[in-house]
Each structure stands twice: as structure tokens, then as C-alpha cells.
Amino acid sequence: MKQVSKILLPLSSVRNADAALIIGRNFARRFKAHLAVLHVRPDGRDIAPLAGEGLTGGMVEDLMSAAEREGARRTREVQEVFETFAAHAGIAVVPPRIPFPQDEASVSFNVIKGSESEIVPFHARLSDFTLVAHPDSGDEVSSSEALHAVLFDSGRPAVIAPREPMAHMVKRVCIAWNGTAEAASALRGVIAWASTAERVRVLHCGDYQRRGPEAREVVDYLSMHNITADRVEFAPVERDVGKGLLAACKDFEADMLAMGAYSHSRLRQLILGGVTRHVLEHATLPVLMSR
């Protein structure tokens, strides 16, 4: 049975879209899967309930019209980027609502009007994983609406694409382990890549570990899936576990990192930082996250 058959790629804008489309194509080729590119166009009417008191009906209409124009502009830009990509993708381009080819890579493009925070997780729930284009660095990374909609409301893993296009296939996989349920969910999600990778490494750290199974047990679990992995304990860099984790990935020359997301509350991570936030903002490789 194929472990990956459908990959969802939501694109709200053209920011970092090229890198996400390229890695999405590579994933589709690797698993002979379908890449479902989805653009959610905001509905201008949704702005009406948010309009402040004291605005006249005409002012609200103007706001709605401006929102519609902005939505139409973004949709055109995303569609143009997709069409350019599709012309050179080297995989079949198919309509979004037919049975997808089962023995070859394919891609589709769909535009749906509505709320991204609702539509994206609905589609993610029936996808094997969701590929998210990397937001720009800074606060936007930790507040990406599509990413958090998938992580908190889909029950499926998310893969954050790097900012720069990654032309080669994933050969070396790192799995960050701290014993939590979130780490276990990420471990299950990365099996599809680990089972065909050249090398797999389990990374653990005393400052990162929580109550739960230890890294040596993860290596034993992977062996039951016919995956050979080693384990390495990494140290925080400048007292930062996230920085130490990424340094360990670099030492291994990893092409992908899998980790649990937000073992602490999202609010605490946003205020105090945390491993999830650091990795989101600084990783240069694809990162599979799950809750």
C-alpha cells in the first residue's frame, strides 16, 4: 500500500511559492502521488461583521470592494505562478475533481472562496500531509495561518518547505525525539521518507527530553519498519535547544527534519520562544511537524 497518495499545497500568495511547488513536485515524483495545489480566495463579504461602529453602509461597501479587488489580484498572481510551474513541471496536470492517476505523479490547481483557516484544514484532513510554503522570517513565521490551521485543526502532519528551491530528493532524515505525543505523531508521519532514505538519525537532548520513551526505543521501533537508524545526543548551542538541533542536522547533512510541534502551549512559544519557533524561523531544510 502506498504511504503517500495525496499531498495538499495551499498557496495564499506568491511568497516563496516557487520553492514550495518545486519540492512538492519532487515529493509527488518520489511517491507517485498527487499534488493538490489549493488557493483560498478571501470572501470580501466576510469583512462586514468586522467593520467598526460608526461606519456607514457606503463605507462598508467600499471596504468589501477593496477586499474583493485585493483577493482577485492575489488569485491572478498565484494562478500565473502555477501555470508557469505546470508548463515545466514534467508531471501530469489534471483537473482537481476527478480520480487522480494512481501510478504516476500528477498535479492540480483549485481556487475556493472562503476562509483559509477553515477550508485548508478541511482539505488537509483527507491528505496524507500538507506542504506549506515558508513564510518570511520574523513574527509571520510563527503566526502563519495556513500552518497553524493544519497543525491544530487537521489531525495530519505539515511539512514546511524551505525558502530556497530544493532540487534534489530527500536522502538523509533527522528525527528530533523528546518522548512526547507530538514527537510520536511526527515519527509516524516521517516513516514514508525514512523508509526510502539512505541514512536516518534520531536526535535527542537531555534539555529537550520530556516524560516518555527514550531515543534508543525509537531506534528499535524504526527497525520494526526495516529502517536502520542511529541516535546522537546533541547539545544546546548558546543555551538554545532549537539552535543545537539545527546544528546537529547540519552536521549530519540532513535533507529533512521531523519533530513534534508546540509541546508547550502555542502562546508560551510565541512569548518565550521555544524549539518550535526557532526551527520555524531558521531552518533551511524541509521540516515535518505534527501535533
N, C-alpha and C positions, 0 to 999 in steps of 0.2 A: 504494500500500500504506500502511495506517495505521502511523504510527510508534509509537503508544501504544494498546494494546488492553486491557491489564490492569494495574491498579495495586494493589499489596498495601499494606494498612494494618494492621500489628499493634498491638493495644492491650492492654497488660498491666494497666493500671489506668485510672482516670478522669482522672488528672492530665493536664491540657492536651488532653484528648480532644476537646472541643468544637471547638477551633481546628483540630485535625488533620482532623476529619470535614468541617468546612466547606470547607477548602482541597482536601480530597480530592474532595468533590462538584464543586467548581469545575474541578478537573483532569479529572474524568470527563466533565463537560459539554464542556469545551474539545476533548477528543479523541474524544468519543463512545465512551468506554471504560468498562470495568467496574471498580468499586472493590470489592475483596475485603477486607472487614474481618475480621481474624483475632484471636481471643483464645486464648492458650495458658494453660490452667489447669494449675498445677503438680500433679504426682502426689505425694501425701503419702508414698507408699512409697519415693520417692527419698531421703527423709531418713534412712532406716535405715542405709545404709552410711556416713553422715556422723556418726552418733551416736558420742560418745566412749566410751572404755573405762570400765568401771565402772558403766554404766547397766544397769539390769535390763530384762528383757523388757517389763515393765509400763510402765516409764518411756519406752521407745522407742515403745510403742503410744500413749502419751499424746501424745508429740511428733508422731507421724503423724496422730493425730486432730485435734490443734490445727492442723496444716498443712492438712488437708483442710477444716476449717471456715473458715480464712482464705481458701483458694482458692475455696470456694463463695461467700463473701461478695464477693470481688472480681469473680467471674464475674457475680453478680447485678447489681452496680453497673455494670459495663461493658455488660451487656445492656440495662439500663434506659436508659443514656445513648444507646445505639444506637437503641433503639425510639423515644425522643423525637426524635432526629435524623431517623430514617426517616419519621416521620409528617409532617415538614415539609420534607423534602429536595427534593421536586419532581423526583425521578428514580425509575425503576422499582426496586422491591425484589424480588429474585429469590432462589431457593434457591441455596446455594453449590456444588452439584454438578450443574449442567445446562449445556448450551451457552449462553453468555451472549449477549444481544442484540448484534448487530454494527453496528447503525445508530442506536443511541441509548445514552445514559448509563444505567448501572444500578449497583446496589449489593447486596451480600450480606453475611451475618454468619455466621461459623463459629466453633465452640468445639472445640478439640482439647486433649486431656490429654497432658502430657508435658513435655519440656524446651524452653524458649523458645530457647536457644542452638542447638538442633538443628532444631526444626520451622520457625522463622522463615526461616533461610537456605534450607531445602529448598523452601519455597514461593516465596521471593524469586527463586530460580534460574529459575522459569518465570513471572516477572512482568517487565514492561518496566522498572519501577522500584518501589522500596519507599518509601512515605511513612512517616516516623517522627514520632510526637508528640514535641514538645520536652520533654526532662527539665527539672527545675528547675535554677536556676543553681548553680554551685559544682562540687564534685567529681563529682556524679552525672552531669553532662553528659558528662564525658569517660569515664565508665565505664558508659554506657548499654548494657545487654546486647543489646537488640534492634539498636541502631545498629551496634555493632561486629560482631555476628553477620552482618549484611548486608554491611558493608564488607569484612570479612576472609574471609567464607566463602560468598558467593553469586555473585560474578562480575558483579553487577549494581549500578547506582548506587542511592544512597539520597538522598531529599530530606527534610531536616529541616524540619518545619513550625515556623512562629513560635509564640510563646507566646500571642499575641493573634489572634483570628479575622481573616482577611483576606478581605473580601467581594468585592473586585474581581479581575479577571483579570490575569495577568502581561503587562505591556506593555513593560517595559524590562528587558533582561537584561545582566548583567555576567558576564564570563568571566575568572577570575583565571588568568594564564598564567605558568608558570615553566620550561617546557621539559621537564618530567618525564613519565614514562609515566602517572603518576597524573593529571596535568593533561590529558593527551591522552585518557584514559578519560572524564574529566568533560566534556571538549569534545564528544566523540561523544554522550554522554548528554543534553546540553542542546540538541542540534540541533532536537529536536521543538518546544521553546519558542522558540528563536531564529528558526526559520523562519516563525513567525507573529507575532513581536514587532514593535512599532513601531520600536524602536531597540535596537541591540546594541553593547556596548563591550567591548573587550579591555583588561584592566588588567594592567600589568606594572611591575616594580620591580627595580632593579639588585641590591638586597639579597635579593630573593626568587628571582632567576633562577638556574637550575642549567644544567648542560650539556644542550643540546638546541636544538630550533628556537626562533627568536625570535618576538616578538609580531607583527611585520609579516607573517611567514609564516602565522600563524593567520588574519589578515585575508584573505590570499589564499586560504587553504583554505576559509574560510566563503563567499567569493564563488563558489566552485565549486558551492556548495549554494544559490546565488541568495540569499545572506544578505549584506546590506550592513552592515559594522561599521566603527567607528573604533577607534583604540587610544590609550590615555592612560597615561603613566607616572605612577605615584603615589609619594609619599614616605612613609617610615615616620613615625608620629606618636609622639613621645617614645621613639624608637628601637624602636618596636614595629611590625613589618610588618603583623600582623593588624589592629591599630588603624588603620593607614594604609589598608589595604584596605577596611575597613568605612566609613571616612570618604569614600573615593573612590566607593563605592556610594551613599552618602547624597547626595553632590554630584550624581550622575547621576540621582537619584531612582529607583534601580533597584527592581524588584519581585522579582527573583531573582538569586542569585549562584551560579555554578558554579565548582567548584575541586577540585583533587586533594586527597586526604586522606592525612595521615601520610607525607609524602615522607621524613621521618626515621622512625626506629622509634617505635612507639606508646609504649614505655617511656620513651624520651627525651622525647617530647612531654609525657607525664604528669609527668615530673620537672622539666623545664626550661620547660615552657610550649609555645610554638610557635604557628605561624599557625593550624593546625587547631584547637587547643584554644581560642585566643582567639575565633575565629569561632563555634565551637560555643557558647561561654558568653555571647557578647554580640550575636550577630546578631538583628535584629528582622524580617528578611525570610526567605523560604524559601531554603534553601541546598542545592544539589545537590552531593553529594560522591561521589567514586569513587576506587577504587584499581586 
